[in-house]
């Protein structure tokens, strides 16, 4: 926030209006994602109050925006402030969060015996979370490709789309 000099912490400036607006926007989208996941203390009876921290959700948002920007066609980069679809942000982030949860569950999987011949499986179902994650991710990836193609096509009508070599080939026959 603001201009921060780690060598002079007393000279940190207050956040700008744009930074406060961006933080409020992130907070709103994080809240939407938490609502979609139903990740609220009143609904989580068996686990901690929230399964995903706001920081984890914000990280998933950054990952989704970065992946969107790296997906061809390489249109101008987007931020959370001008992202073309809140639904794509939501579904992409949910897929990333479910994959992260599945990774954690796999790492913390434990099967043991109680000494009386009963095996206890102390784990949640990481395979189920991974399946949901892949389902969200595949749909998200398909929708991103379709949206970016549509945006590129739309931009080509006003001259801001990605130029194709077909323009050069077509120009040779234009007489």
C-alpha positions in Angstrom: 0.0 0.0 0.0 1.4 3.4 -0.9 5.2 3.8 -1.3 6.9 1.6 1.3 10.6 1.8 2.0 11.6 -1.2 4.2 14.7 0.8 5.3 12.5 3.7 6.6 9.3 2.3 8.0 8.3 5.6 9.6 8.1 7.1 6.1 5.4 4.7 4.8 2.6 6.6 3.1 -1.1 6.0 3.5 -2.9 3.9 0.8 -4.1 5.9 -2.1 -7.8 6.1 -3.1 -7.2 3.7 -6.0 -5.5 1.2 -3.6 -8.4 1.4 -1.1 -10.8 0.9 -4.0 -8.9 -2.2 -5.2 -8.7 -3.6 -1.7 -12.5 -3.2 -1.4 -13.0 -4.9 -4.7 -10.8 -7.8 -3.7 -12.7 -8.1 -0.4 -16.0 -8.2 -2.3 -14.9 -10.9 -4.6 -13.4 -12.9 -1.8 -16.8 -12.7 0.0 -18.6 -13.9 -3.2 -16.2 -16.9 -3.4 -16.7 -17.7 0.2 -20.4 -17.6 -0.3 -20.2 -19.9 -3.3 -18.1 -22.4 -1.3 -20.5 -22.0 1.6 -17.4 -21.5 3.7 -18.9 -19.8 6.7 -18.6 -20.6 10.4 -22.3 -21.3 10.8 -22.2 -23.9 8.0 -18.9 -25.6 9.0 -19.8 -27.9 11.8 -16.9 -30.3 11.6 -14.0 -28.1 10.6 -12.6 -24.7 11.8 -14.8 -21.7 11.3 -13.5 -21.2 7.7 -11.7 -23.7 5.6 -10.0 -21.1 3.4 -8.5 -17.9 4.7 -9.0 -14.6 2.9 -5.4 -14.7 2.0 -5.7 -18.2 0.3 -8.8 -16.9 -1.6 -6.9 -13.8 -2.7 -4.0 -16.0 -3.9 -6.4 -18.1 -5.9 -7.7 -14.9 -7.5 -4.2 -13.8 -8.5 -3.5 -17.2 -10.0 -6.7 -17.2 -12.0 -6.0 -13.7 -13.3 -2.4 -14.6 -14.2 -3.5 -17.7 -16.0 -6.3 -15.8 -17.9 -3.7 -13.2 -19.1 -1.3 -16.0 -20.2 -4.0 -17.9 -22.2 -3.9 -17.3 -26.0 -4.9 -15.2 -27.7 -2.7 -12.7 -25.7 -5.0 -9.8 -25.4 -4.2 -6.8 -23.2 -3.7 -8.0 -19.6 -6.6 -7.7 -17.2 -6.7 -7.0 -13.5 -9.5 -7.7 -11.0 -10.8 -4.2 -11.6 -11.5 -4.8 -15.3 -11.8 -8.6 -15.5 -14.5 -9.4 -18.1 -16.5 -12.0 -16.0 -17.0 -12.3 -12.3 -18.3 -15.8 -12.9 -15.0 -16.8 -14.5 -13.1 -15.4 -11.5 -15.4 -17.3 -9.1 -15.2 -20.6 -10.8 -11.5 -20.5 -11.5 -10.8 -19.6 -7.9 -13.0 -22.3 -6.6 -11.1 -24.8 -8.8 -7.8 -23.6 -7.4 -9.0 -23.7 -3.8 -10.3 -27.3 -4.2 -7.0 -28.4 -5.7 -5.2 -26.8 -2.8 -7.5 -28.5 -0.3 -7.0 -31.9 -2.0 -3.2 -31.4 -1.8 -3.4 -30.7 1.9 -5.7 -33.7 2.6 -3.4 -36.0 0.6 -0.4 -34.8 2.6 -2.2 -35.2 5.9 -3.7 -38.6 5.2 -3.3 -41.1 8.0 -4.6 -44.7 8.4 -3.9 -46.4 11.7 -5.1 -49.3 13.9 -6.6 -48.9 17.3 -4.8 -52.0 18.6 -8.1 -54.0 18.8 -8.2 -54.9 15.2 -10.1 -51.9 14.0 -8.5 -49.8 11.3 -9.2 -46.1 11.5 -9.0 -43.9 8.4 -8.2 -40.4 9.6 -8.7 -38.5 6.3 -11.1 -36.6 4.3 -11.6 -37.5 0.7 -8.9 -35.9 -1.4 -9.9 -37.7 -4.6 -13.4 -36.2 -4.4 -12.0 -32.7 -4.0 -9.5 -33.3 -6.9 -12.4 -34.4 -9.1 -14.4 -31.3 -8.3 -11.3 -29.2 -8.8 -10.7 -30.8 -12.3 -14.4 -30.3 -13.2 -14.2 -26.6 -12.3 -10.9 -26.1 -14.0 -11.8 -27.8 -17.3 -15.0 -25.8 -17.5 -13.2 -22.6 -16.6 -10.5 -23.2 -19.1 -13.0 -23.9 -21.9 -15.0 -20.8 -21.0 -11.8 -18.7 -20.9 -10.8 -19.8 -24.4 -14.3 -19.1 -25.8 -14.4 -15.7 -24.1 -11.0 -14.7 -25.3 -11.7 -15.8 -28.9 -14.9 -13.8 -28.8 -13.2 -10.7 -27.4 -10.4 -11.0 -30.0 -13.0 -11.3 -32.8 -14.9 -8.3 -31.4 -11.7 -6.3 -31.2 -10.8 -7.1 -34.7 -13.8 -5.2 -36.0 -12.5 -2.0 -34.4 -8.8 -2.6 -35.2 -7.5 -3.5 -31.7 -7.5 -7.3 -32.2 -4.5 -9.5 -32.7 -3.2 -9.2 -36.2 -3.1 -12.4 -38.2 -0.7 -13.3 -41.0 -3.8 -13.8 -43.1 -4.0 -10.0 -43.4 -0.7 -10.1 -45.3 -1.9 -12.9 -47.6 -5.1 -11.2 -48.3 -3.3 -8.0 -49.1 -1.4 -9.7 -51.9 -4.6 -10.4 -53.7 -6.2 -7.0 -53.1 -5.9 -5.1 -56.4 
